[in-house]
Amino acid sequence: MLGRVKAIVQSDLRPLAARIDEDGLYPAHVLKNLGLAGAFAQHHDGFGEDHAINLQAAIRAMSSVAEACLSTAFCVWCQDAFGWYLQNSENLGLRARLQADAASGAALGGTGLSNPMKALSGVEPLRLKGRRVDGGYRVDGVLPWVSNLEDGHYFGFCFEAGATVVTAIARLGFDGVESRKGAQFIALEGTATRAVGFKNALIPDEMILSDSLTRFAKRIKPGFLLLQTSMAIGLIRNCADLMRALPSRVRAVNAYLPIGPGSLDELVDAMEHEIMRLAETPSEQAPEYLRRVLEARLEGSRLALDATQALMLHAGSSAYLRGSIYSRRLRESYFIAIVTPATKHLLKDISERNSSLQHTLMQP
């Protein structure tokens, strides 16, 4: 699988990376080819190469994409997250209907769970409200940013319905779920990111993932976060490769800089080793395990920022030219640091988890 993914990255994705960044090209055909290669199937029970949940293989596939283009890697993460929701759904009928297509890329999807993840941490309120009707719910509200989303694509989302928060799957362009004009970004314009409006949208019971966000989030969160680390792994590895590819006369002077390709290799190897250990047990709920997952995700953000800033210094004036790959990688690294859960969100969760653990240890 990984060999097929790398071949697609080399032949299909690398030649398009500049257009994806500068023109906002959405690489739908690349995503379809990655799906056929098995990139989206590895964390689905019964669909991957070893027919078991293999989060490690999913991470390796996504990091290979991130070495060339973070926009496309983020779309892969959105697709993987969409599939992870189905894999962990309590609705076996919904899983049976959509999982095979999500795993193969026949059905593309995204995730509207940024707002609920923030709501669970007390960062912002829920944006969608629903009311019970015969056979499902009617939902209203707007989600500002949902990615990997074109007409007909699916996405996970949550809404408040009385005393509970329901998690479900919707489809853009169907039953009152509408695309709205979104913002423009300094990077990752090629991710099919848009605002989504729910206008008395009908969400049938058949599309409900779980009737409890709290319960569902506990199951998906470790995998959700660990899959995100793929973007950092791939970006950092490419920074080291780009440093090594600079002319020898430039590399001779760059040896005096504090961060070089060798040190980046060592740092990302250590980070990836920890991530792969954690990815062996994505259903674990022990407090220490969850703290390590949060810290691994945070370390990916920090090291991606350090790596791309170091790359700018290594490349020198050529990094400051419009359209340079070096400045693109820098802009992409800031996305890793601010995408939900953002750096400040992670620090808040880690601090609260450490405080809770300390309080527990102090109990008689």
BASEDO-222382 format. One record per residue: y, x, z of N, C-alpha, C in turn. Coordinates in pm, whole numbers, padded with zeros to 5 digits, always signed. Atoms other than C-alpha are relative to their C-alpha. Layout:
YXZYXZYXZ;...
***
This chain:
-00120+00083+00000+00000+00000+00000+00125+00087+00000;-00120-00082-00013+00248+00267+00101+00027+00078-00128;-00017-00069+00127+00186+00459-00220+00061-00091-00106;-00057+00096+00096+00259+00146-00426+00147-00027+00030;-00138+00026-00040+00576+00079-00228+00090+00117-00041;-00080-00118+00035+00702+00435-00276+00021+00011-00150;-00014-00006+00146+00637+00414-00650+00105-00100-00047;-00100+00101+00036+00844+00093-00674+00140+00046+00040;-00129-00052-00046+01124+00252-00471+00052+00103-00100;-00042-00107+00091+01131+00549-00707+00035-00054-00138;-00020+00045+00139+01104+00361-01038+00098-00116-00012;-00080+00122+00012+01280+00030-00967+00127+00000+00083;-00112+00016-00094+01510+00071-00668+00104+00110-00010;-00098-00109+00001+01670+00415-00679+00101-00011-00114;-00098+00011+00108+01827+00360-01025+00102-00112+00021;-00090+00114-00022+01987+00037-00896+00086+00013+00125;-00064-00007-00132+02112+00157-00557+00152-00005-00007;-00146+00000+00012+02469+00223-00671+00053-00137-00038;-00044+00134+00041+02499-00117-00843-00017-00101+00114;+00021+00089-00115+02354-00293-00538+00116+00016+00098;-00108-00026-00095+02620-00125-00322+00136-00038-00057;-00135+00016+00053+02921-00138-00553+00024-00137-00063;-00017+00126+00071+02860-00458-00753-00059-00119+00076;+00062+00110-00075+02672-00662-00490-00120-00059-00070;+00120+00048+00070+02364-00690-00711-00110-00030+00101;+00112+00037-00085+02086-00877-00531-00129+00035-00073;+00117-00054+00074+01758-00697-00623-00123-00090+00012;+00109+00097-00016+01536-01006-00645-00131+00051-00060;+00124-00044+00065+01289-00851-00888-00064+00116+00076;+00056-00109-00081+01250-00541-00667-00074-00058+00120;+00065+00064-00115+01171-00764-00370-00131-00066-00041;+00124+00062+00048+00916-00957-00574-00109+00105-00023;+00098-00107+00025+00749-00632-00681-00051+00060+00131;+00043-00050-00131+00745-00507-00321-00098-00096+00066;+00094+00098-00053+00578-00831-00221-00137+00011-00064;+00128-00016+00069+00310-00787-00486-00072+00127+00042;+00059-00126-00044+00257-00432-00359-00054-00007+00142;+00052+00017-00135+00181-00566-00010+00097+00037+00110;-00096-00045-00100+00501-00456+00166+00026-00104+00108;-00033+00105-00096+00552-00795+00335-00122-00055+00074;+00123+00065-00049+00189-00868+00426-00061+00066+00123;+00077-00080-00096+00095-00602+00678+00006-00053+00143;-00011+00053-00136+00215-00782+00993-00044-00147+00007;+00060+00134+00002+00039-01107+00897-00150+00012+00026;+00143-00001-00030-00304-01172+01044-00078-00053-00120;+00085+00042+00111-00555-01183+00758+00054+00029-00138;-00059-00021+00132-00320-01076+00477+00026+00146-00033;-00027-00141+00025-00266-00701+00519-00124+00074-00047;+00109-00081+00054-00484-00417+00398-00120+00006+00093;+00114-00002-00093-00693-00413+00716-00026-00137+00060;+00023+00140-00037-00678-00793+00758+00030-00027+00148;-00044+00021-00138-00518-00761+01102+00151+00023+00005;-00143-00023-00015-00162-00752+01232+00022+00150+00016;-00026-00143+00000-00042-00399+01153+00150+00021-00016;-00145-00016+00001+00323-00371+01248+00040+00141-00043;-00030-00138+00039+00309+00004+01197+00010+00014-00152;-00004-00008+00146+00230-00035+00827+00123-00070-00055;-00121+00070+00044+00512-00288+00787+00123+00086+00021;-00113-00088-00030+00755-00043+00950+00005+00115-00101;+00003-00112+00095+00644+00243+00724+00044-00045-00139;-00040+00050+00131+00686+00029+00413+00151-00020-00007;-00143+00027+00001+01035-00081+00509+00081+00129+00009;-00074-00125-00010+01145+00270+00605+00002+00075-00133;+00001-00061+00133+01040+00392+00259+00108-00060-00088;-00107+00067+00075+01275+00134+00108+00136+00047+00049;-00128-00041-00058+01555+00235+00347+00040+00141-00040;-00034-00135+00046+01534+00594+00225+00086-00005-00126;-00076+00010+00124+01682+00473-00104+00119-00094+00010;-00104+00104+00001+01889+00164-00021-00013-00087+00123;+00009+00078-00122+01968+00000+00310+00018-00149-00026;-00013+00141+00034+02075-00327+00146-00137-00061-00027;+00132+00051+00034+01728-00373+00003-00093+00005+00121;+00082-00008-00121+01565-00255+00326+00033-00115+00095;-00038+00112-00086+01763-00518+00516-00058-00130-00054;+00064+00119+00058+01639-00783+00272-00149-00001+00032;+00142-00009-00039+01285-00657+00341-00016-00040+00145;+00008+00040-00140+01353-00692+00712+00014-00152+00014;-00017+00146-00004+01477-01049+00658-00130-00070-00040;+00126+00057+00046+01159-01128+00464-00109+00019+00106;+00100-00027-00103+00944-00964+00731+00023-00086+00124;-00031+00084-00116+01125-01154+01007-00041-00145-00027;+00042+00134+00041+01073-01482+00820-00152-00014+00013;+00145+00002-00013+00702-01399+00800-00046+00011+00144;+00035-00017-00141+00692-01293+01166+00016-00132+00076;-00016+00132-00062+00824-01636+01266-00122-00088-00030;+00116+00081+00038+00542-01801+01073-00125+00049+00072;+00117-00056-00067+00283-01564+01219-00006-00043+00147;-00006+00033-00143+00398-01658+01571+00030-00147+00027;-00031+00142-00019+00460-02029+01514-00111-00074+00073;+00095+00091-00064+00296-02294+01729-00045-00110-00095;+00030+00104+00099+00288-02517+01420-00099+00057-00102;+00104-00059+00086-00041-02425+01256+00006-00055-00142;-00012+00058+00134+00021-02661+00966+00108+00069-00081;-00108-00071+00068+00351-02492+00880-00044+00141-00038;+00050-00134+00030+00188-02152+00903-00095-00004-00120;+00098+00010+00109-00093-02262+00672+00068-00025-00134;-00069+00033+00126+00154-02396+00413+00080+00117-00056;-00097-00097+00049+00394-02102+00395-00040+00146+00017;+00022-00140-00035+00235-01787+00536-00047+00084-00118;+00051-00079+00112+00046-01674+00227+00112+00035-00098;-00110-00025+00093+00357-01711+00009+00103+00095+00060;-00093-00094-00065+00575-01532+00266-00057+00142-00004;+00064-00131-00002+00324-01246+00286-00001+00066-00137;+00006-00054+00136+00309-01205-00092+00136+00014-00066;-00132+00001+00062+00680-01256-00162+00017-00111-00101;-00015+00115+00089+00611-01568-00367+00108-00094+00052;-00109+00074-00064+00842-01743-00119+00086+00101+00074;-00091-00092-00067+01146-01539-00015+00076-00073+00110;-00064+00065-00114+01322-01601+00312+00087+00094+00080;-00091-00075-00086+01576-01492+00568-00009-00047+00143;+00001+00034-00142+01664-01534+00929+00140-00040+00045;-00123+00047-00060+01935-01739+01095-00007+00005+00151;+00018-00007-00145+01836-01629+01445+00095+00097+00069;-00099-00085-00065+02130-01398+01506+00073-00077+00110;-00071+00081-00101+02321-01674+01684-00088-00035+00119;+00084+00028-00117+02025-01784+01902-00031+00123+00085;+00025-00121-00077+01948-01423+02000+00121+00034+00087;-00122-00024-00079+02310-01383+02111+00012-00105+00111;-00009+00106-00100+02296-01717+02290-00093+00026+00118;+00095-00029-00107+01988-01612+02487+00053+00108+00094;-00057-00106-00083+02182-01308+02612+00139-00036+00053;-00130+00042-00049+02495-01509+02690+00117+00059-00074;-00106-00063+00079+02694-01342+02413+00085-00104-00072;-00074+00107+00065+02792-01662+02227-00078-00131+00010;+00070+00129-00009+02711-02037+02228-00077-00030-00128;+00073+00046+00119+02465-02204+01992+00094-00076-00093;-00092+00059+00099+02631-02319+01671-00050-00131-00059;+00056+00119+00065+02395-02597+01558-00045-00102+00104;+00039+00110-00087+02336-02937+01719-00091-00095-00078;+00092+00093+00063+02050-03173+01644-00025-00123+00085;+00038+00123-00072+01943-03525+01737-00132-00049-00055;+00133+00046+00038+01598-03674+01731+00010-00127-00083;+00015+00120+00083+01516-03927+01454-00149-00014-00031;+00139+00020+00037+01193-04070+01322-00048+00113-00091;+00062-00102+00083+00978-03786+01191+00067+00135+00002;-00065-00131-00003+01213-03501+01281+00134-00002+00070;-00133-00014-00059+01576-03413+01356+00106-00004-00109;-00119-00013+00083+01920-03449+01202+00087+00108+00062;-00069-00118-00052+02119-03124+01236+00135+00015-00068;-00134-00025+00051+02489-03043+01196+00052+00132+00054;-00063-00124-00042+02692-02724+01214-00002+00103-00112;-00009-00106+00100+02750-02396+01032-00049+00132+00060;+00036-00137-00033+02579-02056+01051+00081+00091-00091;-00092-00078+00085+02830-01793+00930-00069+00098-00092;+00063-00103+00082+02589-01526+00802-00152-00015+00006;+00146-00003+00016+02232-01569+00679-00027+00080-00126;+00022-00093+00110+02092-01299+00450-00134-00022-00069;+00116+00015+00088+01827-01271+00177-00018-00148-00036;-00001+00146+00014+01921-01627+00091+00065-00043-00131;-00047+00068+00120+01950-01790-00250-00059-00141+00001;+00051+00137+00005+01887-02151-00347-00152+00000-00010;+00145+00009-00002+01528-02241-00271-00066+00093+00098;+00056-00090-00099+01480-01960-00018-00008-00070+00135;+00021+00053-00134+01360-02037+00334+00071+00089+00102;-00052-00083-00109+01507-01919+00663-00027-00068+00134;+00018+00049-00135+01445-01952+01035+00135-00025+00065;-00125+00032-00070+01712-02109+01258-00033-00079+00125;+00018+00076-00124+01762-02286+01591+00112-00101+00016;-00104+00100-00030+01950-02593+01710-00027-00060+00137;+00008+00064-00131+02024-02755+02042-00028-00148-00019;+00037+00143+00009+01859-03096+02085-00023-00051+00141;+00011+00046-00137+01932-03246+02422-00019+00116+00095;+00024-00103-00101+01783-03031+02697-00079+00119-00054;+00081-00109+00055+01586-02805+02462+00067+00062-00121;-00045-00066+00123+01651-02560+02180-00121+00016-00090;+00111+00005+00094+01427-02607+01878+00016+00110-00105;+00002-00101+00106+01330-02332+01632-00073-00059-00120;+00056+00065+00119+01257-02437+01273+00022+00086-00124;-00020-00059+00132+01243-02338+00907+00073-00102-00086;-00072+00084+00096+01492-02478+00655-00005+00066-00137;-00001-00052+00138+01529-02435+00281+00137-00027-00061;-00135+00014+00053+01866-02371+00118+00000-00090-00123;-00013+00093+00112+01972-02651-00115-00081-00126+00013;+00085+00117-00020+01739-02911+00033+00046-00078+00122;-00014+00090-00114+01799-03211+00260+00123+00029+00085;-00124-00019-00075+02161-03140+00356+00026+00141+00048;-00021-00141-00035+02130-02760+00392+00071+00066-00118;-00086-00038+00111+02415-02620+00184+00054+00142+00017;-00063-00132+00001+02550-02278+00086+00151-00017+00007;-00145+00000-00009+02911-02212+00181+00052+00140-00029;-00060-00130+00035+03147-01933+00081-00002+00091+00122;+00009-00096-00109+03084-01626+00292+00106+00109-00012;-00095-00111-00002+03281-01311+00371-00045+00111-00095;+00035-00120+00074+03291-00986+00176-00009+00116+00098;+00028-00107-00093+03161-00670+00340+00029+00136-00062;-00023-00136+00051+03228-00297+00312-00130+00065-00043;+00132-00048+00041+02852-00241+00268-00096-00117+00006;+00104+00102+00001+02538-00445+00209+00045-00131-00065;-00040+00119+00077+02705-00682-00037-00116-00055-00082;+00111+00044+00084+02378-00697-00232-00114-00061+00077;+00105+00054-00086+02191-00880+00043-00009-00152-00005;-00001+00147+00011+02253-01241-00069+00031-00063+00137;-00045+00051-00130+02439-01308+00257+00104-00109-00022;-00093+00112+00017+02617-01642+00284+00004-00084+00126;-00006+00099-00107+02732-01906+00526-00085-00120-00040;+00086+00116+00026+02503-02207+00559+00050-00117+00084;-00043+00119-00068+02623-02554+00643-00113-00103+00010;+00094+00111-00022+02404-02828+00793+00084-00127+00012;-00078+00124+00001+02550-03169+00709-00096-00118+00009;+00098+00106-00026+02334-03437+00868-00133+00036-00065;+00119-00052+00068+02047-03220+00745-00127-00051+00068;+00128+00048-00053+01697-03363+00786-00097+00118+00012;+00100-00103-00027+01455-03117+00948-00125-00072+00049;+00119+00075-00041+01111-03282+00953-00085+00077+00101;+00087-00062-00099+00858-03215+01225-00091+00105-00062;+00089-00094+00068+00646-03032+00968+00062+00140-00014;-00069-00128+00015+00910-02755+00958+00040+00062+00134;-00033-00053-00133+00935-02696+01335-00092+00117+00034;+00076-00116-00045+00826-02350+01450-00042-00013+00146;+00025+00016-00142+00854-02423+01822+00105-00094+00058;-00098+00088-00066+01017-02681+02047+00065+00069+00120;-00062-00076-00108+01124-02406+02290+00041+00137-00050;-00048-00130+00044+01343-02116+02179-00037+00110+00099;+00032-00101-00101+01286-01934+02508-00144+00048-00013;+00141-00035+00013+00909-01944+02467-00026+00075-00132;+00021-00060+00132+00922-01858+02096+00061+00139-00007;-00069-00129+00005+01172-01573+02140-00079+00108+00074;+00082-00098-00073+00945-01403+02396-00111+00055-00089;+00109-00045+00087+00668-01389+02137+00049+00088-00115;-00043-00070+00122+00874-01266+01843+00086+00122+00027;-00105-00100-00018+01129-01036+02006-00047+00144-00016;+00039-00140+00022+00931-00707+02027-00017+00035-00147;+00018-00026+00142+00825-00729+01663+00130-00007-00077;-00132+00018+00060+01171-00851+01558+00081+00130+00010;-00077-00122-00024+01332-00540+01711-00065+00122-00061;+00069-00118+00052+01068-00287+01612+00007+00006-00152;-00015+00000+00145+01081-00396+01248+00139+00050-00041;-00135-00046+00032+01458-00332+01254+00011+00152+00002;-00011-00146-00010+01401+00031+01350-00037+00069-00131;+00037-00058+00129+01256+00089+01002+00123+00044-00078;-00121-00033+00074+01607+00087+00858+00055+00134+00045;-00050-00127-00052+01714+00371+01086-00089+00116-00040;+00093-00108+00033+01401+00578+01024+00022+00047-00145;-00016-00035+00141+01441+00566+00646+00134+00063-00030;-00134-00052+00024+01816+00627+00650+00012+00143+00052;-00009-00133-00060+01788+00928+00882-00080+00102-00082;+00081-00092+00081+01508+01085+00675+00073+00035-00130;-00072-00028+00123+01718+01051+00362+00120+00090+00024;-00111-00090-00033+02015+01216+00535-00047+00145+00003;+00054-00136-00004+01799+01521+00603-00032+00050-00141;+00032-00038+00138+01677+01523+00241+00126+00033-00080;-00125-00023+00072+02032+01498+00107+00067+00130+00045;-00052-00129-00048+02140+01789+00327-00071+00116-00069;+00079-00108+00062+01857+02000+00186+00027+00011-00150;-00022+00000+00144+01951+01903-00171+00136+00056-00040;-00133-00056+00031+02305+02044-00146-00015+00142-00057;+00008-00136+00058+02379+02369-00337-00017+00107+00108;+00031-00105-00098+02265+02688-00166+00125+00060+00063;-00123-00058-00055+02621+02819-00125+00059-00092+00107;-00049+00095-00098+02711+02499+00062-00090+00002+00123;+00095-00001-00111+02395+02510+00274+00021+00122+00089;-00020-00121-00079+02478+02866+00383+00109-00020+00104;-00108+00027-00095+02802+02753+00546-00039-00113+00095;+00040+00114-00083+02646+02428+00674-00089+00041+00117;+00086-00047-00108+02413+02636+00891+00076+00010+00132;-00080-00009-00123+02702+02660+01139+00028-00136+00062;-00021+00133-00054+02719+02283+01186-00107-00032+00106;+00094+00022-00112+02553+02147+01503-00122-00082-00035;+00114+00084+00038+02326+01894+01330-00036+00031-00144;+00047-00031+00133+02118+01999+01031-00128-00073-00032;+00121+00073+00041+01814+01875+00841-00120+00024+00091;+00113-00029-00089+01567+02051+01070+00008-00076+00130;-00015+00073-00126+01709+01898+01386-00015-00149-00022;+00020+00142+00030+01721+01556+01220-00148-00032-00015;+00145+00021+00014+01354+01590+01123-00066-00013+00137;+00061+00003-00133+01261+01666+01483+00036-00128+00076;-00045+00118-00074+01468+01380+01625-00064-00128-00054;+00055+00123+00056+01344+01116+01382-00152-00003+00017;+00145-00004-00025+00982+01234+01421-00030-00051+00141;+00023+00043-00138+01006+01187+01798+00028-00149+00016;-00033+00141-00009+01174+00849+01758-00109-00086-00066;+00103+00076+00070+00917+00729+01505-00131-00001+00077;+00123-00006-00081+00631+00844+01729+00004-00106+00110;-00014+00102-00105+00762+00624+02012-00008-00140-00058;+00002+00132+00063+00818+00330+01777-00141-00039-00040;+00136+00031+00043+00466+00353+01638-00092-00030+00118;+00077+00033-00120+00319+00358+01987+00032-00141+00046;-00040+00134-00042+00517+00047+02076-00052-00107-00098;+00042+00096+00102+00419-00122+01748-00149-00031+00006;+00143+00028-00015+00051-00104+01846-00023-00131+00075;+00021+00117-00087+00102-00394+02093+00123-00091-00003;-00124+00078+00009+00383-00622+01967-00002-00131+00077;+00008+00122-00081+00259-00913+02180+00014+00028+00149;-00009-00037-00142+00296-00722+02509+00129-00054+00061;-00117+00057-00068+00536-00873+02764+00035+00072+00130;-00030-00074-00123+00538-00614+03045+00146+00044-00002;-00142-00036-00005+00898-00543+03160+00028+00142-00049;-00021-00138+00042+00864-00167+03107-00016+00014-00151;+00019-00003+00145+00734-00220+02753+00123-00055-00072;-00116+00062+00064+01023-00450+02662+00123+00089+00013;-00112-00093-00015+01273-00200+02803-00011+00113-00102;+00019-00107+00097+01123+00073+02585+00029-00047-00143;-00031+00055+00132+01149-00152+02278+00151-00005-00021;-00145+00007+00009+01518-00215+02345+00060+00141-00016;-00053-00136+00006+01579+00157+02398-00032+00067-00133;+00034-00055+00131+01396+00249+02076+00092-00055-00107;-00093+00061+00097+01610+00004+01880+00139+00061+00015;-00131-00061-00025+01925+00148+02044+00003+00144-00049;+00007-00138+00045+01816+00505+01973+00009+00008-00153;-00011+00003+00145+01775+00415+01606+00143-00015-00045;-00141+00018+00034+02136+00295+01591+00079+00128+00024;-00075-00120-00035+02269+00603+01766-00030+00116-00094;+00038-00114+00084+02073+00853+01560+00041-00022-00145;-00047+00028+00136+02161+00679+01232+00148+00034-00014;-00143-00035+00002+02531+00712+01316+00019+00151+00002;-00012-00146-00009+02490+01078+01415-00042+00066-00131;+00053-00061+00122+02286+01156+01102+00097-00015-00117;-00088+00023+00116+02527+00999+00853+00135+00070+00018;-00124-00074-00021+02835+01152+01015-00022+00150-00023;+00033-00139+00029+02664+01490+01006-00013+00024-00150;+00014-00012+00144+02578+01430+00640+00137+00009-00068;-00135-00008+00057+02946+01369+00560+00057+00141+00015;-00050-00136-00022+03032+01708+00712-00074+00100-00087;+00079-00090+00086+02751+01880+00522+00046-00009-00145;-00038+00018+00141+02860+01731+00188+00144+00039-00026;-00139-00042+00016+03228+01806+00249+00080-00092-00090;-00092+00080+00081+03485+01692-00006-00072-00093-00095;+00073+00088+00092+03219+01547-00239-00039-00131+00068;+00032+00123-00072+03139+01294+00034+00116-00098-00001;-00120+00083-00007+03494+01164+00015+00037-00062-00135;-00024+00058+00131+03475+01071-00353-00051-00143-00005;+00043+00139+00014+03455+00702-00438-00136-00005-00069;+00131+00016+00058+03097+00602-00511-00102+00105+00043;+00095-00104-00040+02936+00900-00336-00112-00061+00084;+00114+00047-00079+02591+00848-00188+00021+00030+00147;-00020-00042-00139+02708+01025+00127+00082-00104+00078;-00081+00101-00069+02979+00772+00213-00073-00135+00004;+00080+00124-00005+02742+00487+00121-00094+00004+00120;+00092-00010-00113+02491+00612+00375+00075-00015+00133;-00081+00016-00122+02770+00632+00637+00032-00147+00025;-00032+00143-00015+02879+00272+00573-00124-00080+00040;+00124+00071-00034+02519+00158+00590-00040+00021+00146;+00041-00028-00138+02464+00326+00927+00076-00088+00099;-00075+00088-00091+02739+00117+01086-00061-00139+00004;+00068+00130-00001+02549-00192+00981-00116-00001+00099;+00112-00009-00094+02243-00077+01175+00051-00014+00144;-00055+00002-00135+02467-00038+01480+00060-00134+00040;-00066+00127-00036+02627-00385+01458-00083-00124-00034;+00083+00116+00029+02352-00610+01318-00066-00046+00130;+00057+00055-00124+02210-00841+01587-00142+00048+00023;-00092-00024-00111+02130-00716+01840+00082+00128-00020;-00090-00113+00018+02433-00490+01811-00011+00097+00117;+00006-00103-00104+02479-00175+02017+00044-00055+00136;-00049+00053-00128+02685-00354+02283-00095-00106+00057;+00098+00101-00041+02429-00639+02293-00122+00069+00062;+00115-00075-00052+02145-00389+02342+00032+00062+00136;-00039-00061-00126+02334-00206+02615+00007-00103+00112;-00006+00108-00099+02397-00536+02794-00140-00040+00045;+00137+00041-00034+02030-00637+02777-00073+00108+00080;+00066-00109-00072+01910-00293+02891+00053+00009+00142;-00060-00006-00133+02155-00290+03182-00052-00112+00089;+00047+00114-00079+02053-00638+03296-00148+00013+00033;+00144-00018-00025+01683-00555+03259-00022+00106+00108;+00013-00104-00102+01726-00236+03463+00042-00050+00138;-00046+00056-00127+01920-00424+03732-00105-00093+00059;+00103+00093-00046+01651-00691+03750-00121+00076+00054;+00114-00080-00044+01378-00428+03776+00029+00068+00133;-00038-00065-00125+01566-00242+04049-00001-00100+00116;-00001+00104-00103+01616-00566+04242-00143-00036+00043;+00139+00031-00030+01243-00640+04216-00064+00109+00086;+00058-00111-00074+01151-00293+04343+00050+00007+00142;-00059-00006-00133+01381-00334+04643-00048-00113+00091;+00049+00112-00082+01214-00656+04756-00110+00048+00095;+00102-00043-00097+00999-00617+05073-00138-00047-00043;
***
